[in-house]
Amino acid sequence: MLHIGPRPEASAKARLGLVVAKKFIRQAVRRNTIKRIAREQFRLHCAALPKRDLIIRLMGKFDGMPREEIAIEIVGLLKKVRP
């Protein structure tokens, strides 16, 4: 799930927030891996994103997807954001 929030102050770039709850992924290593992949994809696509706050939240159980599939899912979410 992706939340997009307006920002009251004018900033030079988009910002990212991540919520990966222990409730859905018990292992810290897996939670951190997902967050690391999300940050990297955000960094690569940041120039094309509007100047807003973006929050990516994991909303359900997560059965071990490969890293490439996680990256594709996150890129798909980021491409849905419109200026």
C-alpha positions in Angstrom: 0.0 0.0 0.0 1.3 3.5 -0.9 0.1 6.6 0.9 0.8 10.0 -0.6 0.7 13.1 1.6 1.0 16.8 0.7 3.8 18.6 2.4 3.2 22.1 3.9 6.7 23.4 3.3 8.3 23.6 -0.1 11.1 21.1 -0.4 13.5 20.3 -3.2 12.6 16.6 -3.5 10.3 13.7 -2.5 10.7 11.9 0.8 10.1 8.3 1.6 8.7 6.6 4.7 8.6 2.8 5.2 6.4 0.7 7.5 7.2 -3.0 7.6 5.6 -4.4 10.7 6.9 -7.3 12.7 3.3 -8.6 12.7 3.6 -9.5 9.0 7.3 -10.4 8.8 8.8 -11.9 11.9 12.5 -12.0 10.9 14.3 -8.7 11.2 16.6 -9.7 8.3 13.7 -9.9 5.9 12.1 -6.7 7.1 15.4 -4.8 6.7 15.9 -6.4 3.2 12.5 -5.1 2.1 13.3 -1.6 3.4 16.7 -1.6 1.8 15.2 -2.6 -1.6 12.5 0.1 -1.3 15.0 2.8 -0.4 17.2 1.8 -3.4 14.3 1.9 -5.9 13.2 5.2 -4.4 16.7 6.6 -4.9 16.7 5.5 -8.5 13.3 6.9 -9.3 13.3 10.0 -7.1 13.9 12.5 -9.9 10.7 11.5 -11.7 8.5 11.7 -8.5 6.6 14.7 -7.4 7.7 16.7 -4.3 5.5 14.9 -1.8 5.8 12.6 1.2 5.4 8.9 0.2 4.8 6.2 2.7 5.1 2.6 1.7 3.4 0.2 4.1 3.3 -3.6 4.0 -0.4 -4.5 4.5 -0.4 -8.3 4.6 1.5 -11.5 5.2 4.6 -11.7 3.0 5.8 -15.0 1.8 9.4 -15.0 0.6 9.4 -13.3 -2.8 12.7 -13.0 -4.6 14.4 -9.6 -4.3 13.8 -8.9 -8.0 10.1 -9.3 -7.6 10.0 -7.1 -4.5 11.9 -4.4 -6.5 9.4 -4.7 -9.4 6.4 -4.3 -7.0 7.9 -1.2 -5.5 8.7 0.3 -8.9 5.1 -0.3 -9.9 3.9 1.6 -6.8 6.2 4.5 -7.5 5.1 4.7 -11.1 1.5 5.2 -9.9 2.4 8.4 -8.2 1.5 11.3 -10.4 2.7 15.0 -10.2 
